[in-house]
């Protein structure tokens, strides 16, 4: 079954690379517990590179979180990809699937994570070598990736929060999501409209940190 295999391979940032140093920096500031500070662009760093490193990190986090609940997210339990009764997502990637298709949540998330992995593995989009410039369209690609990763959080919160509670993972999920939201807010990476399914939660998480 799908849930018995690891969901997607973890995307590694090569050790010794500048991006690896940035990731270590991010982890160290996260450890301080101040998430608003942790998401800020470190002094003298390249914005694209900072966004790239964090995007990879969020992909890995969401991968792990979703991986723990795949047995509850099935064709039968989640025949459509939704975030509550008012929001339904249809999949299109613009290349293989041009016209949005309606599919089950596990299918949608599988398409989504495979698509993100392909973008992250593309050296022309996410260069891992020092001095290789980011492409002109990097920011728009990163925004699309983050917008889509948000949908996985939204689905987990709306449809599977009970399972998350049973697994005693709500603290982990909340911390990961809060970090994600503070990051996309800091650099204005996801349109407010897109965040609507979790607006109340976002406000709640934000108000605790004012």
C-alpha positions in Angstrom: 0.0 0.0 0.0 1.0 3.6 -0.6 1.4 4.4 3.1 3.9 1.6 3.8 6.5 3.2 1.6 8.1 6.4 2.6 6.1 9.1 1.0 8.7 11.0 -1.0 12.5 10.9 -0.6 13.8 13.6 1.7 15.4 16.3 -0.4 18.9 16.9 1.0 20.9 20.1 1.0 24.6 19.1 0.3 26.7 19.4 3.4 29.5 22.0 3.2 27.5 24.1 0.8 26.5 27.6 1.5 22.8 26.6 1.5 23.7 24.0 4.2 25.2 26.8 6.3 22.0 28.8 5.8 19.9 25.8 6.9 22.0 25.5 10.0 21.5 29.2 10.7 17.8 28.8 10.3 17.7 25.8 12.7 19.8 27.7 15.3 17.5 30.7 15.3 14.4 28.4 15.3 15.8 26.9 18.5 15.6 30.3 20.2 11.9 30.0 20.0 11.3 33.3 18.3 9.8 32.4 15.0 9.3 35.9 13.7 13.0 36.5 14.1 13.9 33.1 12.7 12.3 33.7 9.3 14.0 37.1 8.7 16.6 37.3 5.9 20.0 36.9 7.6 22.2 40.0 7.1 24.1 40.0 3.8 22.3 36.9 2.4 20.7 36.5 -0.9 16.9 36.5 -0.7 16.4 33.9 -3.4 18.9 31.5 -1.7 17.1 32.0 1.7 13.7 31.3 0.1 15.2 28.2 -1.7 16.6 26.7 1.5 13.4 27.3 3.5 11.2 25.9 0.7 13.2 22.7 0.7 12.9 22.6 4.4 9.1 23.1 4.4 8.8 20.4 1.7 10.6 18.0 4.0 8.6 18.9 7.0 5.2 18.6 5.2 6.4 15.3 3.7 7.0 13.9 7.1 3.8 15.3 8.6 1.6 14.0 5.8 3.6 10.7 5.9 2.3 10.0 9.4 -1.4 10.2 8.4 -1.4 8.6 5.0 -3.3 5.6 6.3 -6.2 7.9 7.3 -6.1 9.8 4.0 -7.5 7.4 1.5 -9.6 7.3 -1.7 -12.5 6.3 0.5 -12.1 8.8 3.3 -11.1 11.7 1.1 -12.6 11.3 -2.4 -11.9 15.0 -3.1 -9.0 17.2 -2.2 -10.6 19.7 0.2 -9.9 22.0 3.1 -13.3 22.0 4.8 -16.7 22.1 3.0 -16.0 25.5 1.2 -12.7 24.8 -0.4 -11.9 22.1 -3.0 -8.7 21.8 -5.0 -8.4 20.4 -8.5 -5.0 19.5 -9.9 -3.1 20.9 -12.8 0.6 21.3 -13.3 0.5 23.2 -16.6 2.6 20.6 -18.4 1.4 17.1 -18.0 -2.1 18.0 -16.8 -3.1 21.3 -18.3 -6.8 21.3 -17.5 -7.5 21.0 -13.7 -8.8 17.6 -12.8 -10.8 16.6 -9.8 -9.1 13.8 -7.8 -9.0 12.3 -4.4 -6.8 13.9 -1.7 -4.2 11.2 -1.7 -3.9 11.3 -5.5 -3.8 15.2 -5.4 -1.1 15.2 -2.7 0.9 12.6 -4.6 0.8 14.7 -7.8 1.6 17.8 -5.7 4.6 16.4 -3.9 6.0 14.7 -7.0 5.7 18.0 -8.8 7.4 19.9 -6.0 10.2 17.3 -5.8 10.8 17.8 -9.6 11.1 21.5 -9.2 13.5 21.2 -6.3 15.6 18.7 -8.2 15.9 21.0 -11.2 19.3 22.6 -11.0 18.2 25.4 -13.4 15.5 26.4 -10.9 17.1 25.5 -7.6 20.9 25.7 -8.2 22.8 24.0 -5.5 26.3 25.2 -6.6 27.7 28.4 -5.3 27.7 31.2 -7.8 25.1 29.7 -10.1 22.5 32.4 -10.4 18.8 31.8 -9.7 16.6 32.1 -12.8 14.4 35.2 -13.4 11.3 33.2 -12.7 12.5 31.7 -9.5 10.3 33.8 -7.3 7.1 32.9 -9.1 8.0 29.2 -9.0 8.8 29.4 -5.3 5.4 31.1 -4.7 3.6 28.4 -6.6 5.4 25.7 -4.6 4.5 27.3 -1.3 0.9 28.0 -2.3 0.5 24.3 -3.1 2.3 23.1 0.1 -0.1 25.3 2.1 -2.9 23.2 0.7 -1.5 20.1 2.3 -1.5 21.8 5.7 -5.0 23.0 5.0 -6.2 19.5 4.2 -4.5 18.0 7.3 -6.0 20.6 9.6 -9.5 20.3 8.1 -9.8 16.6 7.5 -7.3 14.8 9.7 -6.8 16.9 12.8 -8.4 14.1 14.9 -5.8 11.7 13.7 -3.0 14.2 14.4 -4.4 14.5 17.9 -4.5 10.7 18.4 -0.9 10.5 17.3 -0.1 13.4 19.7 1.5 15.4 16.9 -0.5 18.6 17.1 2.3 20.5 18.7 4.7 19.4 15.9 2.1 20.3 13.3 1.3 23.7 14.8 4.9 24.7 15.1 5.7 23.6 11.6 2.6 25.5 10.2 3.4 28.6 12.3 6.9 28.7 11.0 5.6 28.3 7.4 3.0 31.1 7.9 5.5 33.5 9.4 7.9 32.8 6.6 5.4 33.4 3.8 4.1 36.5 5.5 7.6 37.9 6.0 8.2 37.8 2.2 4.7 38.1 1.0 4.8 34.8 -0.8 1.2 33.6 -0.7 -1.9 35.6 -1.6 -4.3 36.2 1.3 -7.1 34.7 -0.7 -5.2 31.4 -0.8 -4.8 31.4 2.9 -8.5 31.7 3.6 -9.2 28.1 4.6 -7.0 28.5 7.7 -7.5 32.2 8.3 -8.8 31.8 11.8 -5.9 29.6 12.8 -3.4 32.0 11.2 -4.8 34.9 13.2 -4.7 32.8 16.4 -1.1 31.8 15.8 -0.1 35.4 15.0 -1.8 37.0 17.9 0.2 34.9 20.4 3.3 36.4 19.0 2.5 40.1 19.0 
